[in-house]
């Protein structure tokens, strides 16, 4: 075990990679994209995990190094979960805010373009929620998890 990576270094590497990837996902993958992983997205995520895993341990393939890296990842995920649960500010920063896409039957095209929601996707989301016509929509929101929720007009 002469070549073994010090355990504290593994922890620090995992935290740094986790934070960096979280930042990259928040900056470059919009809410809508994160809510709908395609097979290509899944493939990219798997390849990304394979790409960064040697960074965690400096290619130390010992059982202890792997367990420390995995434990650190789980702990980092739990800490981020607690932060977002306990702090509205952290939740907004890490998960984002809901975005109005339709108000009173009128599509906010700028918001749709900014979040890469196509007319077809919006129409599909409306139909899935039983809305056939935009005039029946009081509010449609792109939620932080990438789904689109709809509030119908009262009749």
C-alpha positions in Angstrom: 0.0 0.0 0.0 3.0 2.3 -0.6 1.3 3.9 -3.6 -2.0 4.5 -1.7 -3.6 7.9 -1.9 -4.0 9.6 1.5 -7.6 9.3 2.7 -8.0 13.0 3.3 -6.8 13.7 -0.2 -9.5 11.4 -1.6 -12.2 13.2 0.4 -11.0 16.6 -0.8 -10.8 15.4 -4.4 -14.3 14.0 -4.3 -15.7 17.1 -2.8 -13.9 19.3 -5.4 -15.1 17.2 -8.3 -18.7 17.0 -6.9 -18.8 20.8 -6.4 -17.4 21.4 -9.9 -19.8 19.1 -11.6 -22.7 20.6 -9.6 -21.7 24.0 -10.8 -21.3 22.9 -14.4 -24.7 21.2 -14.4 -26.4 24.3 -12.9 -24.7 26.6 -15.4 -24.9 24.6 -18.6 -27.7 22.2 -18.2 -31.0 24.0 -17.8 -33.9 22.9 -15.6 -35.7 21.4 -18.5 -32.8 19.3 -19.7 -32.1 17.9 -16.2 -35.8 16.8 -15.9 -35.7 14.6 -19.0 -32.7 12.5 -19.5 -32.5 10.9 -22.9 -30.5 7.7 -23.7 -27.7 10.0 -25.0 -27.8 12.1 -21.7 -27.6 8.9 -19.7 -24.6 7.7 -21.8 -22.9 11.1 -21.3 -23.4 10.8 -17.5 -22.0 7.3 -17.4 -19.0 8.4 -19.4 -18.6 11.4 -17.2 -18.5 9.2 -14.1 -15.9 7.0 -15.7 -13.9 10.1 -16.7 -13.8 11.6 -13.3 -13.5 8.5 -11.1 -9.7 8.2 -11.4 -9.4 11.8 -10.3 -11.0 10.8 -6.9 -8.2 8.4 -5.9 -5.3 9.2 -8.3 -6.0 5.8 -9.7 -5.6 4.1 -6.3 -7.7 1.0 -6.9 -7.6 -0.2 -3.3 -10.8 -1.2 -1.6 -10.4 1.4 1.1 -9.9 4.2 -1.4 -13.0 3.2 -3.3 -15.1 3.0 -0.1 -13.8 6.4 1.1 -14.6 8.0 -2.3 -18.1 6.4 -2.4 -18.8 7.4 1.2 -17.7 11.0 0.4 -20.0 11.1 -2.6 -23.0 9.9 -0.6 -22.1 12.3 2.3 -21.8 15.3 -0.2 -25.2 14.4 -1.7 -26.8 14.2 1.8 -25.2 17.6 2.8 -26.5 19.3 -0.4 -29.9 17.7 0.3 -30.0 19.1 3.8 -28.8 22.5 2.7 -31.5 22.8 0.0 -34.1 21.5 2.5 -33.2 23.9 5.2 -32.4 27.1 3.2 -34.6 28.7 0.6 -31.5 30.6 -0.7 -29.5 27.4 -1.1 -32.4 25.7 -2.7 -32.8 28.5 -5.3 -29.0 28.6 -5.9 -28.6 24.8 -6.4 -32.0 23.8 -7.8 -33.4 26.9 -9.4 -36.8 28.6 -9.4 -40.0 27.8 -11.2 -40.3 29.8 -14.4 -43.6 30.9 -15.9 -44.0 29.7 -19.5 -47.7 30.6 -20.0 -49.7 33.3 -18.3 -53.4 33.8 -19.0 -53.2 31.8 -22.3 -50.2 33.7 -23.6 -46.9 31.9 -24.1 -43.7 33.7 -22.8 -41.6 32.9 -25.9 -38.5 34.4 -24.4 -38.7 32.1 -21.3 -39.4 29.1 -23.5 -36.4 30.0 -25.7 -34.1 30.6 -22.7 -35.0 27.2 -21.2 -35.1 25.4 -24.5 -38.8 24.4 -24.2 -40.2 23.8 -27.7 -43.8 24.6 -28.8 -44.2 20.8 -29.2 -43.0 20.0 -25.7 -45.2 22.7 -24.2 -48.2 21.3 -26.1 -47.5 17.8 -25.0 -47.3 18.9 -21.3 -50.6 20.7 -21.6 -52.3 17.8 -23.2 -51.0 15.4 -20.6 -52.7 17.5 -18.0 -56.0 17.6 -19.9 -55.6 21.0 -21.5 -56.4 21.2 -25.2 -56.2 24.9 -25.8 -53.9 27.7 -24.5 -56.8 29.9 -23.7 -57.7 27.4 -20.9 -54.3 28.0 -19.2 -54.1 30.5 -16.4 -50.5 29.5 -15.6 -47.9 27.0 -16.9 -44.7 26.7 -15.0 -41.4 25.0 -15.7 -40.6 23.5 -12.3 -37.0 23.1 -11.0 -37.2 19.4 -11.6 -37.8 20.0 -15.3 -41.5 19.2 -15.4 -44.2 21.6 -16.6 -47.1 22.1 -14.3 -50.4 23.7 -15.4 -53.1 25.7 -13.6 -56.3 25.8 -15.6 -58.6 28.8 -15.8 -61.7 28.5 -13.7 -64.9 28.3 -15.7 
